[in-house]
């Protein structure tokens, strides 16, 4: 049961509280943009995807020129800049920085300069060539065009000190906007990127790639990130771990996340299948509670609790394989939970999808009284919601969501 276990609360100060703002209600709570990566093998397909990105709710489109099979810069850039219904970010990522372009650097940088001249709103250039590129456009860059200087680490996430030095190096290379992308070997790596984001004195795009880094792509709206990337469809990504635009907007209520938003989540491994975020986020929104509930892929639960111990991270649910380990991390176990611990080793069938399992079906046929995993899940969710929020659980809404 992914809603099971004790409610675990954190309580200490955090740098994020320095930002201020937030609140609840229907208004947008952050300026963080959603950028849709547009990857296609033809310009015609890109135009279709650009229209879809606009309709889906993106604020900005990243046009990945390196995904095109054939590319005529003079003709294609004119079409893309004039036909896009969204502001445009042009990226022409070389293979040495994780992209698909394998040609010469002169042609690649020439294309980016042309995109800028034709009306691009943003240009992404890699740190390795940023000084060369910025020197070449000195005095020629349109006022509306911003240069994003990016650095990607596909192996790991550096220390806070090293990340800070990297941001300074990118800024010194002439960046209007800093972009750093690292890779998570553990969800705790994300905390270092949050620390860099919240203290940044320049506009920053900072994310941690991979499933363990998902929270960086959602909570950047809380900690002051310039933008996040959301895909048109699940699995069609320009970097590992990108959520869909639909999930950002409809599952995580991205527009409602602000500096004061409290973070909750389901801890597990695996955890992506859990319906808890759907349930809690819709319920939070329905009662005007300023919170977001995340999928949290955790390897070391003790390290997780130690790392995310600020009051920003206000409560968690716990599922397999961490329930017993989570209890060992608790300073106190609620009396209500103690009887359940005595029977924890019982074998039972408590899944909620499908609602009627083979065990339940055979038990009913034998005349036994059964309680489904769905009923157990909803019952636990009522209690957890009220502990998280201090508000009565919207019970009819919970049942409606889970019975869909």
Legacy VTK file of the C-alpha trace (Angstrom):
# vtk DataFile Version 3.0
C-alpha trace
ASCII
DATASET POLYDATA
POINTS 404 float
0.000 0.000 0.000
1.654 3.201 -1.055
-0.339 5.339 1.331
0.671 3.242 4.320
3.128 3.903 7.117
3.422 6.738 9.575
3.288 10.402 8.686
6.835 11.725 9.044
7.332 15.430 9.573
10.426 17.630 9.208
11.112 20.836 11.120
14.009 23.216 10.524
14.665 26.475 8.676
15.593 26.680 4.997
17.140 29.162 2.612
14.063 28.883 0.419
12.096 30.840 3.015
14.092 33.927 2.055
12.221 34.169 -1.245
8.807 35.065 0.167
5.510 35.039 -1.716
3.365 31.990 -2.346
-0.177 31.587 -1.137
-3.165 29.567 -2.269
-6.018 29.944 -4.673
-6.376 29.809 -8.438
-3.761 32.376 -9.413
-0.377 31.543 -10.883
2.171 31.522 -8.045
5.482 31.494 -9.923
7.135 32.963 -13.036
8.855 29.676 -13.941
8.128 28.815 -17.559
7.330 25.419 -19.039
9.465 24.811 -22.119
8.484 22.076 -24.583
11.385 20.349 -26.373
10.482 20.083 -30.056
12.288 17.154 -31.644
11.399 15.941 -35.143
13.138 14.823 -38.308
11.429 17.460 -40.479
10.390 21.094 -40.221
6.801 20.195 -41.134
6.566 17.876 -38.129
8.111 20.535 -35.931
5.365 22.984 -36.908
2.738 20.416 -35.908
4.483 19.863 -32.566
4.816 23.604 -31.978
1.061 24.037 -32.352
0.499 21.096 -30.019
2.875 22.577 -27.443
0.901 25.808 -27.453
-2.404 23.966 -27.089
-1.056 21.786 -24.277
-0.015 24.778 -22.173
3.701 25.354 -22.789
5.097 28.878 -22.423
8.138 28.371 -24.632
9.380 25.943 -27.293
12.913 24.584 -27.510
13.537 23.830 -31.179
16.149 21.084 -31.336
17.807 21.661 -34.693
20.052 18.640 -34.174
17.019 16.338 -34.485
16.370 17.352 -38.115
17.451 14.818 -40.741
18.000 17.510 -43.356
18.490 21.157 -42.494
18.625 24.225 -44.727
19.374 27.057 -42.279
18.346 29.986 -44.504
14.962 28.496 -45.348
14.141 26.380 -42.299
15.018 28.939 -39.627
12.854 31.542 -41.326
9.916 29.137 -41.320
10.405 28.071 -37.717
10.777 31.575 -36.307
7.756 32.932 -38.158
5.436 29.932 -37.761
5.979 29.203 -34.092
2.987 30.216 -31.942
5.298 30.301 -28.913
8.494 32.172 -28.046
11.434 30.159 -29.349
14.613 28.734 -27.865
16.967 27.355 -30.519
19.340 24.560 -29.541
21.740 22.824 -31.926
23.280 20.306 -29.552
26.528 18.612 -30.657
27.171 14.963 -29.954
29.963 15.884 -27.526
27.368 17.544 -25.259
24.743 14.803 -25.519
23.047 15.946 -28.747
22.841 14.537 -32.275
24.828 17.027 -34.370
28.069 15.566 -35.755
29.108 18.277 -38.241
31.628 21.098 -38.027
31.414 23.806 -35.391
31.506 26.727 -37.812
28.282 25.644 -39.532
26.583 24.930 -36.215
27.376 28.301 -34.660
26.528 30.097 -37.906
23.051 28.549 -37.761
22.552 29.717 -34.185
23.622 33.248 -35.094
21.178 33.233 -38.003
18.352 32.050 -35.742
19.141 34.949 -33.427
19.066 37.435 -36.302
15.748 36.032 -37.568
13.979 36.607 -34.271
14.774 33.799 -31.836
13.930 34.700 -28.252
16.653 32.489 -26.769
19.771 30.737 -28.045
21.401 27.855 -26.157
25.175 27.517 -26.489
27.421 25.119 -24.620
29.925 26.436 -22.081
32.802 25.022 -24.114
32.080 27.408 -27.021
30.270 30.216 -25.192
33.095 32.754 -25.218
33.716 32.172 -28.911
30.014 32.562 -29.704
29.490 35.646 -27.551
32.588 37.327 -28.973
31.200 36.760 -32.475
27.873 38.471 -31.707
29.201 41.383 -29.670
27.336 44.487 -30.816
25.045 42.421 -33.052
22.759 40.658 -30.582
19.129 41.835 -30.748
17.887 43.210 -27.448
15.091 40.667 -27.218
17.367 37.628 -27.611
18.848 36.020 -24.491
21.839 33.684 -24.577
21.569 30.590 -22.391
24.982 29.100 -21.651
24.609 25.450 -20.686
26.615 22.693 -19.049
25.525 19.052 -18.886
26.925 16.325 -16.642
25.539 12.927 -17.638
27.411 10.998 -14.939
26.918 12.680 -11.567
26.092 15.775 -9.509
29.036 17.756 -8.170
29.388 19.265 -4.698
27.716 22.571 -3.842
31.087 24.307 -4.018
31.857 22.852 -7.439
28.392 23.713 -8.732
28.790 27.268 -7.460
32.100 27.579 -9.275
30.475 26.216 -12.432
27.703 28.815 -12.262
30.309 31.576 -11.859
32.242 30.228 -14.841
29.116 30.147 -16.998
28.193 33.674 -15.965
31.716 34.883 -16.795
31.372 33.353 -20.266
28.687 35.913 -21.082
25.487 34.101 -20.161
22.255 36.020 -19.881
20.829 32.856 -18.329
22.777 30.031 -16.675
21.804 26.421 -17.343
23.211 23.435 -15.460
21.989 19.859 -15.831
23.436 17.093 -13.688
22.593 13.427 -13.140
21.257 11.912 -9.921
22.718 8.719 -8.516
20.568 9.350 -5.421
17.620 11.669 -4.834
19.716 13.484 -2.200
21.806 14.894 -5.066
18.875 17.151 -5.917
19.248 19.092 -2.666
22.581 20.501 -3.835
21.004 21.827 -7.019
18.156 23.377 -5.007
20.745 25.135 -2.848
22.442 26.582 -5.932
19.116 27.649 -7.438
17.797 29.450 -4.385
21.036 31.404 -3.887
21.643 32.259 -7.553
22.019 35.968 -8.289
21.417 35.407 -12.016
18.535 33.765 -13.895
19.167 30.026 -13.694
17.834 26.831 -15.209
18.963 24.016 -12.929
17.819 20.416 -13.083
18.883 16.916 -12.190
18.363 14.299 -14.883
16.935 10.826 -14.362
13.930 9.513 -12.426
15.575 10.346 -9.104
15.804 13.955 -10.250
12.107 14.420 -11.045
11.542 16.697 -8.068
14.099 19.153 -9.468
11.933 19.593 -12.567
8.777 20.279 -10.558
10.068 22.108 -7.487
12.185 24.531 -9.525
8.971 26.570 -9.458
9.312 26.765 -5.668
13.025 27.519 -5.513
13.200 30.141 -8.273
14.182 28.322 -11.469
13.825 30.216 -14.744
12.146 27.356 -16.589
11.543 23.630 -16.632
11.158 21.240 -19.532
7.910 19.381 -20.187
7.374 16.961 -23.039
4.422 16.596 -25.371
4.207 12.860 -24.743
5.568 10.429 -22.188
8.831 8.850 -23.280
9.615 11.376 -26.019
12.270 13.354 -24.168
15.317 15.456 -24.931
16.910 14.479 -21.602
16.255 11.675 -19.075
13.534 12.250 -16.507
11.487 14.967 -18.204
7.805 14.929 -17.179
5.033 15.677 -19.633
3.465 19.119 -19.823
0.178 17.482 -18.849
1.670 15.996 -15.686
3.288 19.299 -14.734
0.003 21.170 -15.107
-2.648 18.605 -14.171
-0.879 16.183 -11.822
1.483 18.505 -9.942
-0.456 21.797 -10.322
2.777 23.455 -11.451
1.300 26.958 -11.799
0.207 26.911 -8.154
3.632 26.061 -6.725
5.311 29.004 -5.008
8.061 29.697 -2.457
5.732 28.908 0.441
4.377 25.669 -1.016
4.837 22.698 1.317
6.223 19.508 -0.196
4.847 16.040 0.512
5.474 12.754 -1.228
5.335 8.999 -1.502
8.683 7.340 -0.749
9.350 4.038 -2.466
11.383 2.004 -4.926
9.752 1.628 -7.407
7.331 4.500 -6.991
6.296 5.828 -10.409
3.173 3.654 -10.455
1.705 5.225 -7.314
-1.615 7.038 -7.581
-1.002 8.968 -4.365
0.174 12.165 -6.150
-3.016 12.175 -8.244
-5.139 11.801 -5.142
-3.428 14.304 -2.872
-2.686 17.020 -5.423
-6.268 17.112 -6.618
-7.447 17.164 -3.016
-4.987 19.927 -2.062
-6.267 22.023 -4.943
-9.920 21.379 -4.099
-9.558 22.791 -0.569
-7.077 25.565 -1.454
-4.196 23.993 0.470
-0.753 25.237 -0.604
1.018 21.912 -1.044
2.388 19.582 -3.704
2.714 15.814 -3.431
5.557 14.115 -5.329
6.783 10.703 -6.427
10.048 10.184 -4.495
12.329 7.405 -5.762
14.501 6.779 -2.702
17.421 4.364 -2.303
18.616 5.256 1.213
15.738 6.447 3.371
17.872 7.533 6.336
19.963 9.737 4.057
16.789 11.067 2.452
15.324 12.178 5.788
18.610 13.726 6.850
18.943 15.628 3.567
15.372 16.853 3.184
14.859 17.887 6.805
13.720 21.481 6.332
10.184 22.656 6.972
9.683 22.915 3.205
9.393 19.106 3.215
6.428 18.669 5.478
5.290 15.043 5.347
5.704 11.715 3.600
3.926 8.460 2.941
6.054 5.342 2.673
5.741 2.181 0.607
7.903 -0.842 -0.147
10.722 -1.532 0.421
11.241 1.215 3.011
8.440 0.826 5.580
10.470 -0.944 8.258
13.535 1.238 7.664
11.359 4.364 7.870
10.096 3.355 11.302
13.669 3.079 12.550
14.194 6.704 11.485
11.261 7.945 13.560
11.844 9.727 16.856
8.341 8.735 17.892
5.735 6.240 16.677
2.081 7.228 17.009
0.061 4.897 19.269
-2.369 4.356 16.399
0.443 2.840 14.335
1.785 0.444 16.987
-0.931 -2.238 16.647
-0.349 -2.320 12.904
3.358 -2.957 13.459
2.620 -6.149 15.400
0.832 -7.597 12.382
3.117 -6.242 9.700
4.411 -9.700 8.694
0.952 -11.033 7.810
0.495 -11.985 4.165
-2.362 -10.036 2.602
-3.475 -8.714 -0.761
-3.810 -4.929 -0.627
-3.272 -3.725 -4.165
-5.823 -1.294 -5.571
-5.306 -1.981 -9.279
-7.142 -4.130 -10.228
-9.830 -3.544 -7.638
-10.835 -7.218 -7.546
-7.817 -9.518 -7.418
-7.763 -13.296 -7.689
-7.457 -13.564 -3.903
-10.520 -11.384 -3.309
-12.529 -13.166 -5.975
-11.794 -16.612 -4.549
-12.423 -15.398 -1.002
-15.824 -13.999 -1.974
-16.693 -17.242 -3.758
-15.904 -19.130 -0.567
-18.256 -16.889 1.398
-15.641 -14.773 3.168
-16.114 -11.068 3.885
-13.460 -9.110 2.005
-12.038 -5.608 2.144
-10.335 -4.448 -1.047
-6.977 -2.733 -1.304
-8.852 0.292 -2.623
-10.797 0.640 0.631
-7.586 0.328 2.649
-5.879 2.931 0.485
-8.731 5.436 0.770
-9.038 4.902 4.519
-5.354 5.614 5.059
-5.515 8.583 2.702
-8.276 10.216 4.776
-6.125 10.085 7.898
-2.934 11.215 6.178
-4.598 14.142 4.431
-5.976 15.443 7.712
-2.572 15.090 9.381
-0.821 16.787 6.474
-3.201 19.731 6.206
-5.139 20.036 9.449
-8.265 20.097 7.271
-11.113 17.597 6.864
-10.436 15.157 4.035
-12.630 15.639 0.930
-13.862 12.053 1.156
-16.227 12.109 -1.807
-13.477 13.518 -4.021
-11.019 10.847 -2.844
-13.440 8.077 -3.734
-14.292 9.670 -7.083
-10.606 9.940 -8.038
-9.731 6.399 -7.021
-12.782 4.856 -8.686
-11.998 6.369 -12.095
LINES 1 405
404 0 1 2 3 4 5 6 7 8 9 10 11 12 13 14 15 16 17 18 19 20 21 22 23 24 25 26 27 28 29 30 31 32 33 34 35 36 37 38 39 40 41 42 43 44 45 46 47 48 49 50 51 52 53 54 55 56 57 58 59 60 61 62 63 64 65 66 67 68 69 70 71 72 73 74 75 76 77 78 79 80 81 82 83 84 85 86 87 88 89 90 91 92 93 94 95 96 97 98 99 100 101 102 103 104 105 106 107 108 109 110 111 112 113 114 115 116 117 118 119 120 121 122 123 124 125 126 127 128 129 130 131 132 133 134 135 136 137 138 139 140 141 142 143 144 145 146 147 148 149 150 151 152 153 154 155 156 157 158 159 160 161 162 163 164 165 166 167 168 169 170 171 172 173 174 175 176 177 178 179 180 181 182 183 184 185 186 187 188 189 190 191 192 193 194 195 196 197 198 199 200 201 202 203 204 205 206 207 208 209 210 211 212 213 214 215 216 217 218 219 220 221 222 223 224 225 226 227 228 229 230 231 232 233 234 235 236 237 238 239 240 241 242 243 244 245 246 247 248 249 250 251 252 253 254 255 256 257 258 259 260 261 262 263 264 265 266 267 268 269 270 271 272 273 274 275 276 277 278 279 280 281 282 283 284 285 286 287 288 289 290 291 292 293 294 295 296 297 298 299 300 301 302 303 304 305 306 307 308 309 310 311 312 313 314 315 316 317 318 319 320 321 322 323 324 325 326 327 328 329 330 331 332 333 334 335 336 337 338 339 340 341 342 343 344 345 346 347 348 349 350 351 352 353 354 355 356 357 358 359 360 361 362 363 364 365 366 367 368 369 370 371 372 373 374 375 376 377 378 379 380 381 382 383 384 385 386 387 388 389 390 391 392 393 394 395 396 397 398 399 400 401 402 403
